[in-house]
Structure formats: structure tokens, C-alpha cells
Amino acid sequence: MKNWLVQKARFLFWGWFLTILVLSFLPKSKIPDVSLFFSPDKLVHIIMYATLVTLMKVAYPSLKMTWAIGIGILLGTMIEILQPIITNRNFETYDIIANAVGAIVGLVILKFIVKQAKL
């Protein structure tokens, strides 16, 4: 992969990583309610972790896909465990599942894009 792409992806990955940490540990009262007809909470988790793992794999091309997925799942699980300790938020098993789905979906999409672009 091109060196400039890897450098930009690393910057974006670490920025996204910090964004997830900040949003995950904000008190629930500080997070805006964006639901209109249904709560998009789990969809947001899927998108956040799909983006994180995709950026991770582009930023660190030698990282195996299984490791990238594992790191994403581990991060999501650790955050869920720490949320009740650090903030007034609850542990939610479905958040961990949504994070894991996002990690897997992100790499499936990346693999499809790379295959189509023949990178």
C-alpha cells in the first residue's frame, strides 16, 4: 500500500480511536438523543467499530485481519466493562455484539473494496 495512504490512515485511525474513547466515557446526559422513530444506538456502534477496524487495517497493512477484528472486539468489550466504573453508564451486552458485528463488517467491506480496486 502507498506510504502516504498508510500515514494518513494512521492519523485517522488514532483520531477515530480517541473519538470512540471520548464518546464512550461521556456521561449519558451529555450525548444528544438522535432517535426519531427508533434508537439508532446499535447502528452507531456498528458504524463506529467498522470504521475503526477498517482504518486500523489500512494504517497497519501487515496486521492480520483476525488480529484487527480481535483488537476491535477487545476494545469494545473493555470499554463496556469500564463504563459503569468510570461513568454513570450501564454495561450492555448488545453493545459488545454490535461492536463485534461492526468490526467484522468493516473488514468485509474493506476486503470487497480492495478486491474491486485490485489494490
N, C-alpha and C positions, 0 to 999 in steps of 0.2 A: 504494500500500500504506500502511496505517496507520503513522504515525510511531512509535508505541510499539512496534509489531512490528519495525520496522527497527532501532530502538535495542536491543531485546532480542536480536535476531538478530545484530547486530554484536558484542555482548558474547559470545554463544555461539560465534560464528564464530572470534573471536580466541582464546577459551579452547580450542576444539577444535583450532585451528591449533597452539597451543603444546603441547597434549597429543600431537598427532602428532609434533612435533619431539622432544619428550622421549622418547616411546616408540621412535622411530626410531633414536635415538642411544644408548639404553641398551645396555650390553653384553648379549649373548645370554644369558649366565648369570643375569642379573637379571630376565629375562622368564619368568614362570611357564609351564610346559607345560600347556596346557589340552586337549590331544588325548586322546580316549578311544579311538576306533576309527580315526580318521583325523586328519590335521593340518588344522585349520581356518584355517591361515595365510592362504591366498589369499582366503578368505571374509572374514576380518578386514580385509584390505586393501580389498576391495570396499566393505565397510560403512563403514570409516573415511573413504574418499575420497568415497563417495556422500553421507555426512553433511556432510563439509567443503564440497563444491561446492553442495549444497542450501542450507546456511547462508549461504554466500557470496552466492548469488543472491538470497536473501531479504534479507540485510543490505545488499546493494548492488543494488537493483532495476533501476537503469539499466545495469548491466553486461550486455553481450550474452552469451547462452548459450555461444556459441563461445569467447568470452574466458574465461568461468568454467571451461569444460572444459579449455581450453589452460593456464590457470593451475594447475589441479589436476594435469594431466599433467606440466607443467614442475616443479612442486614434488616430485611423486613421483620423477621422474627425477633431479633434483638430489640428493635425499636418498639414492637408491640409489648415485649416483656418490660421494657423500661418506662413506657408511657405512664402506667399507674404510679410508679415510684417518683418520677420527675414532675409530672403534671397531674391535673385532675381528670385525665382521660382514662378510658377503660381499655383493658385487654380485649381484643376481638379476634377470635379465630378466623372469621371470614375475611378480615383484613389480610391475614397471613396468606390465606388461599388466593385472594385477589392479587397480592404481591407476587406470589409464585406463578400464577397464570400470566401476569404481565411480563415477568422475566422470560418465560418460555415463549410467549407471543412475540416479544421484541426480537429474540434471536431467530425465530422462524421467519419473521418479516425481513430481517437483515439478510438472512441466507437467500431468500427469494430475490431481493433487490440485487445482491451480488451476482446471483446466477443470471438474472436478466441482463445486467450490465456487463457481465463477463469480466468483473474486476479481478 
